[in-house]
Amino acid sequence: MRIAVIGKGLVGGSFEKAAKRAGHEAAIFDKGEDFRVEDAEVVFVAVPPSAVVAVIDAIAPRLGEGAVVVDATGVKTPVCDALRKYAFETRWVFVGGHPMAGKEKNGYENSDAALFDGASMILTPYPTYGRAPLDKLEKLLKELGFARIIYTDPKHHDEMIAFTSQLCHLISSAYVREPLAKDHVGYSAGSFRDMARVGAPDPDTWTELFFSNRDALLPILERYISRLDDFRGALAANDRARLHAALEDGVAAKAQFGKGLK
């Protein structure tokens, strides 16, 4: 299969390398280059959310019959809303996508053919499409290493990612700013490591992601702060029963999903 990738970063580079590993033809283009997509059967657009629409508008006239275009941004509602004008396109199709894989360091130099091995790929296609382009895309994604394909709508995607990813990065960023963190050696083990792991997200990338998903992220962040405030209130009031009850609520909540954690 002929594959084009636009965006020469961690995710774009990994798409290119994974495609070549699977025996496909793959070409990768970066901003400012000529996006030669005329013969591509699948095009992965791995650029920041603010650039996706402009890139797809630019390549739309050049796409061939039956081409499938997939973006890779972590926010789906603004992208899919802006590109809804292509929902009834008959020559090619756009499918919103989000590979659930990454690294702490960005850049093409950190890209890896094995990045997607065992990962999930979330797809948010328009309901106007039939199964044919999605079956074609699913087959390719599995060849690239993805173990699970999840279909959902953009709003639900953004709510879930706000909780499972973006909130975690905000919490970790706040956690590592504690002055005591610099003296952790000898006092820390797994708990500190887990909390600090994503505490240094790239400010440019993640500021854009947070604000692109502000409507979904803000209420989840506010609920989290409220639960922290409950702990603070119990401690300040020396209320052991209140603190114990809050911890019990956490135990019960985790029991509902904990078996699904790796």
C-alpha positions in Angstrom: 0.0 0.0 0.0 1.2 3.5 -0.8 1.2 5.7 2.4 1.9 9.4 2.8 2.6 11.0 6.2 2.5 14.7 6.9 4.2 15.8 10.0 7.8 14.9 10.7 7.6 14.5 14.5 7.3 11.6 16.9 4.0 10.3 15.7 4.4 11.0 12.1 7.9 9.5 12.0 6.6 6.4 13.8 3.8 6.0 11.2 6.4 6.2 8.5 8.7 3.7 10.1 5.9 1.3 11.1 4.5 1.3 7.5 7.9 0.5 6.1 8.4 -2.3 8.7 5.1 -3.8 7.5 6.3 -3.7 3.9 4.4 -0.7 2.6 5.7 2.2 0.6 5.8 5.3 2.8 6.8 8.9 2.2 6.9 11.6 4.9 6.6 15.3 4.4 7.1 18.2 6.8 5.7 21.7 6.9 6.9 23.9 4.0 7.4 20.9 1.8 5.4 19.8 -1.2 2.8 17.3 0.0 2.9 14.7 -2.8 -0.2 12.8 -2.0 -1.7 12.1 -5.4 -0.9 8.4 -5.4 -1.3 7.8 -1.7 -4.0 5.3 -0.6 -3.8 6.4 3.0 -2.6 9.7 4.3 -1.7 10.2 8.0 -1.8 13.9 9.1 0.3 14.1 12.3 0.4 17.9 12.9 -0.8 20.0 15.8 -4.6 20.5 16.1 -4.3 24.1 14.9 -2.7 23.0 11.6 -4.8 20.0 10.7 -7.6 21.8 8.9 -5.2 23.9 6.8 -3.2 20.8 5.8 -6.2 18.8 4.8 -7.7 21.7 2.9 -4.4 22.0 1.0 -4.2 18.4 0.0 -7.9 17.8 -0.7 -7.7 18.7 -4.4 -4.8 16.4 -4.9 -6.1 13.3 -3.3 -6.8 10.3 -5.5 -9.9 8.1 -5.8 -10.5 6.0 -2.7 -7.9 7.7 -0.5 -8.4 7.6 3.2 -7.1 10.6 5.2 -6.6 10.2 9.0 -5.4 12.8 11.5 -3.6 12.0 14.7 -4.5 14.8 17.0 -5.4 14.3 20.7 -8.5 16.6 20.3 -11.3 15.6 18.0 -14.3 17.9 18.3 -12.8 21.1 16.8 -11.1 19.1 14.0 -14.0 17.0 13.0 -16.4 19.9 13.2 -14.2 22.0 10.9 -13.8 19.2 8.4 -17.5 18.2 8.4 -17.7 19.9 5.0 -16.0 16.7 3.6 -18.4 14.3 5.2 -20.2 13.7 1.9 -17.0 13.7 -0.2 -17.2 10.8 -2.7 -13.6 10.7 -4.0 -11.9 10.3 -0.7 -12.8 10.2 3.0 -11.5 11.8 6.2 -11.5 9.8 9.4 -10.6 11.4 12.8 -8.0 9.4 14.5 -5.9 9.3 17.7 -3.2 6.8 18.3 -3.0 6.0 22.0 0.8 5.8 22.1 3.6 8.2 22.8 6.9 9.0 24.6 8.0 11.6 27.0 10.3 13.1 24.3 8.9 14.4 21.0 10.6 14.7 17.6 11.4 12.6 14.6 14.6 11.5 16.2 12.6 9.7 18.9 10.1 8.0 16.5 10.0 4.3 16.5 8.5 1.6 14.2 7.3 -0.2 17.3 5.6 2.8 18.9 2.1 1.5 18.1 2.7 -2.2 19.0 -0.1 -3.3 21.3 -1.7 0.2 21.4 -5.3 1.3 20.7 -6.3 3.5 17.8 -9.4 5.7 18.4 -11.4 6.5 15.2 -14.2 9.1 14.9 -15.6 8.7 11.4 -18.5 10.6 10.0 -21.7 8.4 9.9 -22.0 9.1 6.2 -19.3 6.6 5.3 -19.8 2.9 4.6 -17.7 0.1 5.9 -15.3 -0.2 2.9 -12.9 2.7 3.8 -12.9 1.8 7.5 -12.2 -1.9 6.8 -9.3 -0.8 4.6 -8.0 1.5 7.4 -8.4 -1.1 10.1 -6.4 -3.7 8.2 -3.6 -1.2 7.7 -3.6 -0.1 11.4 -3.3 -3.7 12.6 -0.4 -4.2 10.3 1.2 -1.1 11.9 1.0 -2.8 15.3 -2.3 -1.5 16.7 -4.0 -4.2 18.8 -7.4 -2.5 19.3 -9.5 -0.2 17.1 -12.1 1.9 19.1 -14.9 3.7 17.4 -16.6 6.7 19.1 -17.8 10.2 18.5 -15.6 13.3 18.9 -17.3 14.6 22.0 -17.0 11.3 24.0 -13.4 11.0 22.8 -12.5 14.4 24.1 -14.1 13.8 27.4 -12.3 10.5 27.9 -8.9 11.9 26.8 -9.4 14.9 29.1 -9.7 12.5 31.9 -7.3 9.7 31.0 -4.4 11.8 29.6 -4.7 15.6 29.9 -5.7 15.7 33.6 -2.9 13.3 34.4 -0.4 15.7 32.8 -1.7 18.7 34.7 -1.6 16.8 38.0 1.9 15.6 37.4 3.1 19.0 36.4 1.7 20.5 39.6 3.2 17.6 41.6 6.8 18.0 40.4 6.7 21.7 41.3 6.7 20.9 45.0 10.0 22.2 46.4 10.6 18.9 48.3 10.8 17.1 45.0 14.5 18.0 44.5 15.4 16.0 47.6 13.5 12.8 46.7 16.5 10.5 46.2 16.5 7.9 49.0 13.0 8.9 50.0 11.1 7.8 46.9 10.0 4.6 45.2 7.2 3.6 42.9 4.6 6.1 44.0 6.9 9.1 43.4 8.0 7.7 40.0 4.5 7.1 38.8 3.3 10.5 39.8 6.2 12.4 38.3 6.5 10.4 35.1 4.6 12.8 32.8 5.4 15.9 34.8 7.4 17.7 32.1 5.1 17.8 29.1 6.3 20.0 26.2 4.8 23.4 27.0 4.0 24.4 23.4 2.4 21.1 22.5 0.4 20.6 25.7 -0.7 24.3 26.0 -2.4 23.9 22.6 -3.9 20.5 23.5 -5.3 21.8 26.8 -6.9 24.9 25.3 -8.2 23.0 22.3 -10.0 20.7 24.7 -10.8 23.3 27.3 -14.6 22.7 27.3 -14.1 19.0 28.2 -11.0 19.4 30.5 -12.2 22.2 32.7 -15.2 20.5 34.4 -13.1 17.3 35.0 -10.3 19.4 36.5 -12.9 21.2 38.7 -14.3 17.9 40.0 -10.8 16.7 40.8 -10.0 19.8 42.7 -13.2 19.4 44.6 -12.2 15.9 45.7 -8.8 17.1 46.8 -10.5 19.9 48.7 -12.5 17.2 50.5 -9.3 15.6 51.7 -7.9 19.0 52.7 -11.1 19.8 54.6 -11.0 16.5 56.5 -7.4 16.9 57.5 -7.9 20.6 58.6 -10.9 19.6 60.7 -9.1 16.6 62.2 -12.1 14.6 60.9 -10.9 11.0 60.7 -14.3 9.6 59.7 -14.6 12.0 56.8 -11.1 11.1 55.5 -11.7 7.4 56.0 -15.0 7.6 54.1 -13.4 9.4 51.2 -10.6 6.8 50.9 -13.3 4.1 51.0 -15.0 5.8 48.1 -11.8 5.6 46.2 -11.3 1.9 46.9 -14.9 1.2 45.7 -14.4 3.3 42.6 -11.1 1.7 41.6 -12.6 -1.8 42.1 -15.0 -1.0 39.2 -12.2 -0.6 36.7 -9.0 -1.7 38.3 -8.9 -5.1 36.6 -8.6 -3.4 33.2 -5.3 -1.7 34.2 -2.0 -3.1 32.8 
